Amino acid sequence: MARQRIGIIGAGLMGHGIAQVFAAAGHRVDVQEPDPDRRAGIVDHVRRNLQGLGLDIAAAERIRPCETLDDAVANADVVIEAVPEDLELKQRIFAAVEAVAPPHALLASNTSVIPITRIMEPLRDKSRAMGTHWWNPPYQIPLVEVIQTADTDDAAVAAMIGLLASVGKMPVHVRKDVPGFIGNRLQHALWREAIALVQNGVCDAETVDAVVKASFGRRLAVLGPLENADLVGTDLTLAVHGHVLPDLDRTPGPLPLLRDLVASGRLGMKSGAGFRTWTDAQRTETHARLSAHLRRLDNIERA
């Protein structure tokens, strides 16, 4: 695929990682970040990431930090917004992007859960607007969900899918714009039941995590849930559902246990406690273990 100019809005955890993916694939990337310290550190941050992954650090030089949105998107072929999950903020950004970006540029939001249709409401031309939900870290997780709205042209979706595939990602087409798309709907359905088990005294948080990691979690990377249903048989799946589904948690909103944790300041690793307690050493070990696991998977796929 011909080299394109990519405009990224926001240089946080996701923004700089998305920029890294495109730069490593040979594209020029302009990243708009209003915070001067974060903006000044973008290229060095990406360079360190590339070095840690054993990739060419020269790719970081294809990234140009920008102070203003206009500077980042005026010549873009593709614009990807990666700012915090704030609907009004995202709407303001896309209204500003549309006023400056070339008329051919594809426009995409990296939201994890907000319906793309809501985000793109201010646009006059919604045919080129879509969602591209990347997973963290963007340069190690292959999947990108490409979300089509009722207004998005098929050709625009196809162009985005082609671009993402060309930079080594695994794009999937989400044909209906629903909150959470595919991955987060599945993930948070599991989290809700996990929280309910702890809340109801069935087990503690450590046990929930151990059960997932030492049983069905081991096969999820190579056997998806519906593949597994076919493997065991849809008749057995139906029989199991008849017994277990009526007893699963159906709370329509966040569970009381989760609300209580947040209200009491138990915010997870960043505060030292959440569902579990975390020392500095445990936090460091967990991040290192996850990074090593993802690198191993990436090396296997590259082999």
C-alpha positions, -999 to +999 in steps of 0.1 A: +000+000+000+012+035-008+026+055+021+000+077+036+000+107+060-016+097+093-029+123+118-033+112+154-051+134+179-038+127+215-005+113+225-015+093+256-012+056+261-032+047+230-022+076+208+015+072+209+011+034+204-010+038+173+015+063+160+042+038+165+024+011+145+020+034+114+056+048+117+071+013+120+052+004+087+068+034+069+040+060+071+045+096+081+026+104+113+016+138+128+006+136+164-013+165+180-008+168+218-016+200+237+005+191+268+040+204+261+058+178+283+040+149+268+044+163+233+082+167+238+085+131+249+065+114+221+094+104+198+117+092+227+088+072+241+083+055+208+120+050+203+123+032+236+093+010+228+108+000+194+141-008+210+124-030+236+107-049+208+139-053+189+126-032+160+143-004+140+143+027+163+148+049+132+110+045+126+104+069+154+118+097+133+087+094+110+066+108+139+062+146+140+047+160+173+023+189+167+009+215+190-022+223+171-049+202+156-047+221+123-010+213+119-016+176+125-045+170+102-043+196+074-024+171+051-037+139+065-051+109+045-063+093+077-072+109+111-075+089+142-087+105+175-073+089+207-084+113+235-101+104+268-136+088+268-156+121+269-184+123+243-185+161+241-147+164+238-147+139+210-176+157+192-157+190+194-126+175+181-143+159+150-161+192+142-127+209+142-111+181+122-137+182+095-131+219+090-094+214+084-087+179+071-087+172+033-121+160+020-107+126+011-094+118+046-108+089+065-119+099+101-119+075+129-124+074+167-105+051+189-132+050+216-135+018+235-172+019+242-190+051+231-212+045+200-195+060+169-228+074+157-230+097+187-194+109+183-198+117+147-232+136+151-216+171+144-201+161+110-217+173+078-201+144+058-205+112+079-198+089+050-160+088+058-164+085+096-161+053+115-146+037+146-113+020+149-110+004+183-074-005+190-064-026+221-037-018+246-009-019+239-017-011+202+018-022+190+014-057+206-023-066+203-032-074+167-069-068+167-086-035+156-124-034+155-135-012+125-170+000+134-194+010+106-223+033+113-255+036+092-238+066+074-204+051+067-197+042+031-187+006+024-157+019+004-144+039+034-146+008+056-128-013+031-101+013+027-095+014+065-095-024+067-070-026+039-047+000+055-048-017+089-040-051+074-011-036+055+005-024+088+002-059+103-030-055+123-059-079+123-089-057+114-125-070+119-156-055+105-182-045+131-213-040+110-236-025+136-227+003+159-235-009+194-220+003+228-188-017+235-187-031+199-177-068+201-146-072+223-157-050+253-192-065+253-177-099+257-150-088+281-173-069+305-200-096+305-173-118+319-162-091+344-197-086+356-201-123+365-167-123+381-176-094+403-209-110+412-192-142+423-170-122+447-199-100+458-221-130+466-194-147+486-189-176+462-151-171+462-125-143+465-110-123+437-078-144+436-098-175+430-118-160+402-085-150+384-069-184+391-099-203+376-099-182+344-061-184+339-058-221+347-089-233+327-107-219+297-084-188+296-056-211+284-074-220+252-090-187+244-061-176+222-066-205+199-102-215+204-129-188+205-161-192+225-183-203+195-156-226+182-156-242+216-194-245+216-191-263+183-163-284+196-183-297+226-215-297+206-244-273+204-266-299+222-243-299+252-241-261+251-279-259+251-281-283+281-255-263+301-273-230+293-305-244+306-290-249+340-266-220+344-280-190+325-310-185+348-286-181+377-261-157+361-261-121+373-284-098+353-279-065+371-285-038+345-259-013+359-226-015+377-226-039+407-226-025+442-192-041+450-176-021+421-193+011+432-181+006+468-145+000+457-144+032+437-162+053+464-136+041+490-106+050+468-097+013+460-090+021+423-068-009+415-031-010+409-027+028+408-040+032+443-025+000+457-058-018+461-089-028+442-104-062+441-069-073+453-041-055+471-010-045+451+025-037+462+050-018+440+068-051+434+036-069+424+026-041+400+060-042+383+060-080+381+025-081+366+033-055+339+066-074+331+048-107+329+021-094+306+047-077+283+068-109+281+037-130+273+027-107+245+062-106+231+063-144+231+030-146+212+043-120+187+075-140+181+055-172+176+033-154+150+063-139+132+082-173+131 
